[in-house]
Amino acid sequence: MTPLMAAAAVRSRPPHAAARGPVAARAAATTAPWELPAPLEDHDQHEQDDEHEDEQHGANVACAAMLRRRNASRPVDLEQVQREVAALELPEAVWRTCPWQPRERVDAGLRQWLRCAGAALREDQVIGMPSHAVDEAWHGLILCTARYAAFCEAAYGRFLHHHPEGGAPAGAAAAGGADEQLGRTIVAWSLVGRPGEPCLLWDLDARVDVREPWGVAAERVAQVQARMAAAR
């Protein structure tokens, strides 16, 4: 699986859900229930999950403790994140290792992921990447180092690091398991999704014909959403 700190994928089909209103209002009034229910059991899926677990864990992103002082001085503004993600220009280089089509869908998924990252950074949470295709596009963007650094500063006020599994620095936020990280991605999306906007991340890989798709099962999404609704 591929976890992010900033969106994680649970291979249970089940890293980026209807929103309740403007992001600013939700951010002021809501504390996301980051403690999640246990995942639904699917014993057949567990074997497949284990087979790809190391691969999907490869996109772990975390906020190091050394950044927390700066985070406190400039909290992440989710409306600012929305604006900068919408304005982000993606050069052709982003797509060199991301061949899946339609590209427009992967592009939209990447932008949803970057929005989820803002919610996770704001709360110092580790989330997981639900999509291999989006993960590859994100890698391509990171390799455009000057463009990526400028985007991170404008959107988040800090650099959104990408730590491969086991590569996070000492003091980074605790990640938890892959399913837990993906559950937090669902929570993050609840904070940034616009009213009526569907999240593309949960089944994007299946829709663009990734051979070994990642994703988040609809049942798991519903389970976490129900937990959030009960906590309000």
C-alpha positions in Angstrom: 0.0 0.0 0.0 1.0 3.5 -0.3 0.5 5.8 2.7 1.0 9.6 2.7 1.0 12.1 5.4 -0.2 14.4 3.8 -3.6 10.7 1.2 -2.9 5.9 1.9 -4.5 3.1 0.2 -6.0 0.1 1.9 -5.7 -2.9 -0.4 -9.1 -4.1 0.8 -10.4 -2.1 -2.2 -10.2 0.2 -0.3 -4.1 7.6 1.0 -7.6 11.9 -1.0 -17.5 11.6 0.4 -19.8 14.5 0.4 -18.7 17.7 2.1 -20.9 19.7 4.4 -20.1 23.2 3.3 -17.3 25.7 2.8 -13.9 24.5 3.9 -13.3 27.5 6.1 -16.5 26.9 8.0 -15.8 23.2 8.5 -12.3 23.9 9.6 -13.5 26.4 12.2 -16.3 24.2 13.5 -15.1 20.6 13.2 -12.5 18.5 14.8 -12.0 15.5 12.6 -12.4 12.1 14.4 -8.9 10.8 13.5 -9.3 7.8 15.7 -10.9 5.3 13.3 -13.0 2.1 13.6 -11.4 -1.2 12.9 -11.4 -2.2 9.2 -14.0 -4.7 7.9 -12.7 -8.2 7.7 -12.0 -9.8 4.3 -9.8 -12.8 4.6 -9.5 -13.4 0.9 -8.4 -9.9 0.4 -5.8 -10.0 3.2 -3.6 -12.4 1.2 -3.6 -10.0 -1.8 -3.1 -7.1 0.5 0.0 -8.7 2.1 1.4 -9.4 -1.3 1.5 -5.7 -2.2 1.8 -4.1 1.2 5.5 -3.1 0.9 4.9 -1.6 -2.5 1.9 0.5 -1.4 3.7 1.6 1.7 6.3 3.2 -0.5 4.7 6.7 -0.6 4.7 7.5 3.0 4.7 11.3 3.8 5.1 12.7 7.2 5.6 16.1 9.0 8.8 15.9 11.0 8.8 17.2 14.5 11.4 19.8 13.4 8.6 21.5 11.4 6.0 21.8 14.2 7.3 25.2 15.4 6.8 26.6 11.9 3.5 24.9 11.6 2.3 26.7 14.7 3.3 30.1 13.4 1.6 29.6 10.1 -1.3 27.1 10.2 -2.4 25.5 6.9 -5.3 27.5 5.4 -7.4 25.0 3.5 -9.0 27.6 1.3 -5.5 28.7 0.3 -4.7 25.1 -0.5 -7.8 24.9 -2.7 -6.8 27.9 -4.6 -3.2 26.9 -5.2 -4.1 23.3 -6.2 -6.6 24.7 -8.7 -3.9 27.1 -10.1 -1.1 24.5 -10.3 0.2 23.9 -13.8 1.4 20.3 -14.4 4.2 20.1 -17.0 4.4 17.2 -19.4 7.3 15.8 -17.3 4.8 14.9 -14.5 3.3 12.2 -16.8 6.5 10.4 -17.9 6.0 7.5 -15.5 2.2 7.8 -15.4 0.8 6.4 -18.7 -2.7 5.7 -17.6 -5.7 7.2 -19.4 -7.8 9.2 -19.3 -5.1 11.6 -18.1 -7.7 14.1 -17.0 -9.0 11.7 -14.4 -5.5 11.1 -12.9 -4.9 14.9 -13.0 -8.1 15.4 -11.0 -7.2 12.7 -8.6 -3.7 14.2 -8.0 -5.3 17.5 -7.2 -7.7 15.9 -4.7 -4.7 14.2 -3.1 -2.8 17.5 -2.7 -5.9 19.0 -1.1 -6.1 16.0 1.3 -2.4 16.6 2.1 -3.2 20.1 3.3 -5.8 18.8 5.8 -3.3 16.2 7.0 -0.5 18.7 7.3 -2.7 21.1 9.3 -3.5 18.3 11.8 0.0 16.7 11.8 -1.7 13.4 10.7 -0.3 10.7 8.5 -2.6 9.6 5.7 -2.3 7.0 2.9 -2.2 7.1 -0.8 -5.2 5.3 -2.4 -4.0 5.3 -6.0 -0.9 3.9 -7.7 -1.6 6.1 -10.8 -1.9 9.3 -8.6 1.2 8.2 -6.7 3.2 8.0 -9.9 1.9 11.5 -11.0 2.9 12.8 -7.6 6.4 11.4 -8.0 6.6 13.2 -11.4 5.6 16.5 -9.8 8.1 16.1 -7.0 10.9 15.6 -9.6 10.1 19.1 -10.9 11.8 20.3 -7.8 11.6 24.1 -8.2 8.0 24.0 -9.3 7.0 21.6 -6.5 8.9 23.6 -3.8 7.1 26.8 -5.0 3.7 25.1 -4.9 4.3 23.6 -1.4 5.3 27.0 0.0 2.3 28.8 -1.6 -0.2 26.1 -0.7 0.9 24.8 2.7 3.5 27.3 3.9 6.0 24.5 4.1 7.5 21.6 2.1 5.4 18.5 1.7 8.0 15.7 2.1 7.7 12.3 0.6 9.3 9.6 2.7 9.5 6.0 1.4 8.4 3.4 4.0 11.0 3.3 6.7 12.6 6.5 5.5 10.9 9.1 7.7 13.2 11.1 10.0 13.3 10.6 13.7 10.5 12.6 15.3 8.1 12.3 12.4 4.4 11.9 13.2 3.4 8.3 14.0 2.0 6.6 10.9 0.1 3.5 12.1 -0.9 0.7 9.8 -1.8 1.1 6.2 -5.6 0.7 6.8 -5.4 3.3 9.5 -3.6 5.7 7.2 -6.2 5.2 4.5 -8.9 5.8 7.0 -7.3 9.1 7.8 -7.4 9.9 4.1 -11.2 9.5 4.2 -11.3 11.9 7.1 -9.0 14.4 5.3 -11.3 14.3 2.3 -14.3 15.1 4.5 -12.5 18.4 5.4 -11.6 19.5 1.8 -14.2 18.0 -0.5 -16.7 20.5 -1.9 -20.4 20.0 -1.4 -21.5 17.2 -3.8 -18.0 16.6 -5.1 -17.2 12.8 -5.4 -13.8 11.6 -4.3 -12.1 10.0 -7.3 -9.2 8.5 -5.3 -11.0 5.5 -3.8 -11.4 3.6 -7.1 -9.3 5.6 -9.6 -6.9 2.8 -10.4 -9.7 0.5 -11.4 -11.2 3.2 -13.7 -7.9 3.9 -15.5 -7.0 0.2 -15.8 -4.0 0.0 -13.5 -3.0 -3.7 -13.7 -2.7 -4.1 -9.9 -5.0 -1.4 -8.6 -4.9 0.1 -5.2 -8.0 1.6 -3.7 -10.3 1.9 -0.8 -13.4 -0.2 -0.7 -16.8 1.6 -0.7 -17.7 -0.3 2.5 -14.6 1.0 4.3 -15.4 4.6 3.1 -18.9 4.2 4.4 -17.7 2.8 7.7 -15.4 5.8 8.4 -18.0 8.3 7.3 -20.5 6.7 9.7 -18.0 7.1 12.5 -17.5 10.7 11.7 -21.2 11.4 11.5 -21.7 9.8 14.9 -18.9 11.9 16.4 -20.5 15.2 15.3 
